[in-house]
């Protein structure tokens, strides 16, 4: 069985490294400030005891007041997984740092979120629409679309 | 003096026999050698994730059929597992066994298509493809027995499967299990040492272990690169922890290894089906589940080892009868992340083989 790491425990450990960057944590996941996402992600990937080298998926959920971006990470070596979340506010130009520099598997998924949810990823090498065509108006997966 | 060359852009697809659907690749060539390649998606985008938000939890099951349409059973399974996790629904024993049998038969059927199409692209034009389809037909007949459908089965339900198997199913499955190993040996004998296959697939399109993990590649492509990672073993869902099977892996991660891994995995799937057939209990095939499922507020991610790789559903519930958000982790899309780097430096005819060895279904890439 893949061991789901406790969000609380990892968050407590990270709080020492990156004070003030963790907003909330629960048993299943923890929520970080988007400004410190990249630093935390880098730590999660490079720390030998966590070693979260495999990015299962990234997705975004629209909660009207904010967008939540969810990262599911797995360590193939240790066989454990962790869910990391961040939020971005505003509907005009929500922005989250890109993690393509750490996990290349994020490339198409961040483009997909940009295309369908309208969240920009800062630092993405090729951020453009992936499924819909250039010039398409609106972001269909948002709750206020249609 | 070196000959001066200029880069040349060539468009492969969207309608091209090698692209397995409507998929386009923009390749930049220098002579015959690929210097850059950009996959272009979206020709089959139907907005399934958005459609799912407008349907009841049960109503989404037919949509999942249309993701990877040559492995519908696996899609059904991944989705119902996610709903069951979200709503905390238990599944009767017999249904678990039926699910495993169907998922493994589906894996064999999907690999037969993958291997057949791959050999087609290698130049063994349509002969192996026809043999593969001969065996796939037997699996489709079995599926037709249980679900009445031949492509989009819509067989699994939240809390079990839609109906019990007819009494002629298990004898027919037993017959299939008796024949199939012989056919796999036959393909193997014909093709393992085949000069053309070796020349065209060995050492071509190498994907290293590190690159594969970094690109979130999964399934047979990841295993061919030497990573022993199979969700059936790493995170046993359903009842996979009761069966004995091996995880075949490749050594170098070239096209030939990807082909070999699929052949070996078919043998392992047969082993699983055999064990499941021996152990299958009698009893109910569906637990009591209300017509309109209202899972508590929360979220769940369930993943399975589908024929293409890790297929996952991320569901968010707001305690209504429809999912608030349904995200599909599509292995076909993620496996293409590595495509660009795999084909650069190879000739255009190799690119077709490399692409074929990844084995995608466009319905799942675009969703």
Interface residues (C-beta under 8 A of the other chain):
Chain A: X1 X2 X53 X54 X55 X56 X57 X59 X61 X62 X70 X72 X76 X79 X83 X103 X104 X105 X106 X107 X108 X109 X112 X116 X130 X131 X132 X133 X140 X141
Chain B: X41 X42 X45 X47 X49 X50 X211 X213 X214 X215 X216 X217 X227 X229 X234 X235 X236 X301 X303 X310 X312 X314 X316 X324 X325 X327 X329 X333 X334 X336 X337 X338 X366 X367
